[in-house]
Amino acid sequence: MSASSPMSTTSAEPDLLYSEEEEALRAAVRDLLTDHCAPADVIARAETDAPHDRALWKTLADGMGLAGLLVPEEHGGQGATHREAAVVLEELGRAVAPVPYLTSAVVATEALLACAGDDCTGLLSSLASGRTIGALAVGLHTAPGAFRSVRLESGLLHGELTGIADAAVTDVLLVPAEDGALHAVDADDVTITPQVSLDLTRPLATVSFDAVRGRRLGDAGPAVHRALRAGAGLLASEQLGLADWTLTETVRYLKERTQFNRPVGGFQALKHRLAQLWLEVAGLRAAARSAADALAREEDADVAVAVAQAHAAPVAVHAAEEALQLHGGIGMTWEHPVHLYLKRAKADSIAYGTAGAHREALARLVGLEAP
């Protein structure tokens, strides 16, 4: 798929089915990941200090134009919607691809879209091209509605922020400061220290600011809220892709694995576990698609995102745990990729707010708070 390929547009009424354009986009991304993101390669990269696949990112961003899906055409992007970005994230989740798509093409991009000015326009164009990787300097564990700021003294930024995802490969950081503004800071001007991360395919880091000068972009509050809401909503699609892969791979394995001269998958107890898991994944698909559609239409997005994230984390973790257990001994080895999915699922379960935090937010949104 080329960078000029047509994308679907928003409709007046919710439609959770995949359009022909979205299915074509899925096929193109899946083919690319099949050829360039083999599980053995992801595992090998996870053992190094540089787990990110820069060659794959270049192909996704430059070759296919996917880094600019959410960027308007006048700024060099595709002018697509969150529905298309969700399809890409599904496929990236299926492959546990070590690329900064969620953090740069979604979260950082959404923060910039909430600001205005020449600096924002230039950064949006750079992010859309993929030549620049951006990251919002807010901890990955932060839910929409809350974030930490750094100090601003004499026009310079001071402080430390932890849990910043993909900071190791970012070129520009979008930093909320005490003055209520969002500042752009070049990554070369800060100190980035890797943190121990459960998910080795999406490493975290601590970012330290020691009298760093930034470029003011706009109000931090609306920008960070918009970015984290989009991140949480589209993270559900990544979790969907992860859960779908683990279920599909587990069913395939149980059809091939035999015991007492019959496929293990034929045992009734395992059939029941897989059937329950299929129902959970089907529910997650509906919730994830609803969140992506609501973000695209900008209607009831807060509620749809909260519903999706309240549902997504438990299902993704359960699917990965079942995959590991039902693969038996081979599932416990480092050579089999299922451990990558379990680690990503566990890490995603606290990304952009826990399921519990989103349930509390949902209760407030619909007026069902506890007495």
C-alpha positions, 0 to 999 in steps of 0.5 A: 500500500502506498502513501497515497492509498485512499482511506475510509472516512467517518460516517454519521452512524457507528459502524464497527465492521471493517471497510474494504479499505481497512481490510486492504490496509490490514493485509498490507501491514500483515504481509510486511510484518510476516516478511520483516518481523519474525518471532525469532528476530523479535526475541533476538532483539529483545536480548540486546540493548537496542530492541527497536527495529529501525528498519521496520519502522522506516518501512512502515513510516516512509515506505507505507506512509503509516506514521502520518495516518492521523496527520491532516494532508495539508501537513504531509499526512494521510488525513485518515482516522483512528479506525485506520490507525486501529487496524495498524495497531491490531497487526502490530499487536499480533506481531509484538512489533518493536516499533514506536508506532503507538507512542509517536504516530498516535500519542505524540501526534495527537498531542501536537494536533491539540496545539497550534503554531508553526512549531507544531506544524513543522513537528507534525510534518516531521512525525508524519514522514517518519524521519522524526520520532516523537514521544509525550513525556508522560509515564506510560502508566498515566491514565487520561486526566492526570500527569506530572509536570517538570519545573520551569525556572527562568525559562528553563526546564528542570526535573525528572520524569519516569516510565517514558515509553520508547524514549531511547529512540525518540528525537523530540520530547513533548514535555508538560511544564509547571507553566501549564504549557507543552514544550518541545525538547530535543532528545539530545538535550536531556539525559535518558536512562533506561529502566528495567521493563517487563516488556522488552519490546517497548522499553521504558526510560527515565528522562532528566531535565537539567536547565533545558530550554524548550519550545512552547507549543500550547496548553498542556492540559487539553493536549495531554488529555487528548493524547492519552485518551487516543493512546488508551483507546487505540491501545485496545486494538493492540491488545485485541491483536495480541489476544487474537494471535495467542488464541489462533496460535493456541488452537493451531497448536492443539490441533497438531499436538497429540496425546493418546493418539488423538489431537489434544484440542479434541479434549472437551475440557480444553474445548470449553476453555478455548470457547470461553476465550473466543467469546472474550476476544469477540467482546474485546473486538467490539469494544476496541472497534467502538473506541476507534470509531468513537475517536474517529467521529469525536462522539462519546469518545471518553465513554467508549475509551473507558469501556474498551480499556476496562475490558481489554487488559483482562482479556489480553492477559487471560489469552496470553496466560492460556496460550502459555499454559496450553502450549505445555513445556514448549510454551515455557521456553525462551525460544517460543514467542508466547512469553513476548505476548504475555509480557506485552499483555501484562505491561499493557494492562497498566498502560494509560491507566489500569482497567480499574481506573477506567471503570472508575472513570466510566462510573463518573462519566455515566453518573454511577459513582459509588455512594 
